[in-house]
Amino acid sequence: MDGALKLWSVVAIVGALNYLSRLSFIAIFAHRGVPVLLARAFRYVPSAMLTALILPMIVHVPDEALSASLPRIIAALLAGVVAFVTRSTLATLAVGMLALWALRLLVAMIG
Amino acid sequence: MRRVIANPDFRAGFIDMLPAALALVPFGIVCGVAAAAAGASLLGAVGLSAIVFSGAAQIIAAQLLAAHAPLAVIVLTCLVAGLRFLIYSAAMAPNLRPLPARWQNTLAFLMTDQVFAVAVRRFDAGGDPRAAGAHFLGSGFALWLLWQVTNSIGYFAGNLIPVEWSLDFAVPLCFLALVAPQLRTSPTIVATLVAGIAVLALASLPMKLNLIVAGVAGIVAGTVADFTKERWTAR
């Protein structure tokens, strides 16, 4: 398939599906309840999906050795603690990035 | 339009979004860089950021486009990654019930992870639902506007940013800020652990299929843990 056509297909289809997902319950199910099993499963969608999404961005397996991922892993753990306590995106980002830069500097100084 | 912008609740929403929006600046730039790397035209990149308007979906789509994955795989992976919007929609539905359909349809389009978080806080504070709706519109509009600007910066000037800054790392951090605070109940911890282990264990699967499998495994594990916990507590 032609690259531009494929890109615009992605924009149209994913854009429409995203919008329908966001609108779904607001528009259709506003007046009835959600089935029990579905409501229960729903609670775990954000944690499970977002974890599956972000972990490969932190731990680069199998492309690099675990030791090479270590600064990112430690920085993410620190940022995770900050997020748990503060619930602030800005604080999480600041601590995570600063920790990563500091750890890289440390590795460069030792190594 | 002018009446909306003059609305104090709309302005308050716009301002309340700014701290989180500031944190999303690097994420938006990374999305613009990814679109450029996937060979998107300027219009295509704008289409992604303005219409898809979801950082996670944009990154996945751009990476899979660059890897020449089939359209069906790209759509399916983005769909699964976007399943969380169903939850946001279900959680937001009771709040938006008093508003006209036109408002519901517009606000739904703007409901990303961060906008949802800000809007829920505002609705929980109580008061006139129309005022909270205007606040929602303000914060959604603020983020949408910033998203277009940062994505464009990334598209045009991404290659000027030094690699050593590791700007990519801002993306998992933005989502970490949403996941970590949820780790307060045991089923959520189970869902997170299972999804995390699965996504890394299956990392060699082609076309990021590990993302879908791990996500679904985590959801099932969390649900089972929830019912198990309930049975134990009831005993």
Interface residues (C-beta under 8 A of the other chain):
Chain A: M1 G3 A4 K6 L7 W8 S9 V10 V11 A12 I13 V14 G15 L17 N18 Y19 S21 R22 L23 S24 F25 I26 A27 F29 A30 H31 V34 L37 A39 R40 A41 F42 R43 Y44 V45 P46 S47 A48 M49 L50 T51 A52 L53 I54 L55 P56 M57 I58 V59 V61 P62 R72 A75 A76 A79 G80 V81 A83 F84 R87 S88 T89 L90 T92 L93 G96 M97 L100 W101 R104
Chain B: P19 A20 L22 A23 L24 P26 A38 G39 A40 S41 G44 G47 L48 I51 V52 F53 S54 A56 A57 I60 A61 L65 L71 I74 V75 C78 L79 V80 A81 G82 L83 R84 F85 L86 I87 Y88 S89 A90 M92 A93 P94 L96 R97 A101 Q104 N105 L107 A108 F109 M111 Q114 E164 S166 D168 F169 A170 V171 P172 L173 C174 F175 L176 A177 L178 V179 A180 P181 Q182 L183 P187 T188 A191 T192 V194 A195 G196 A198 V199 L200 A203 S204 N210 L211 A214 G215 V216 A217 G218 I219 V220 A221 G222 T223 D226 F227
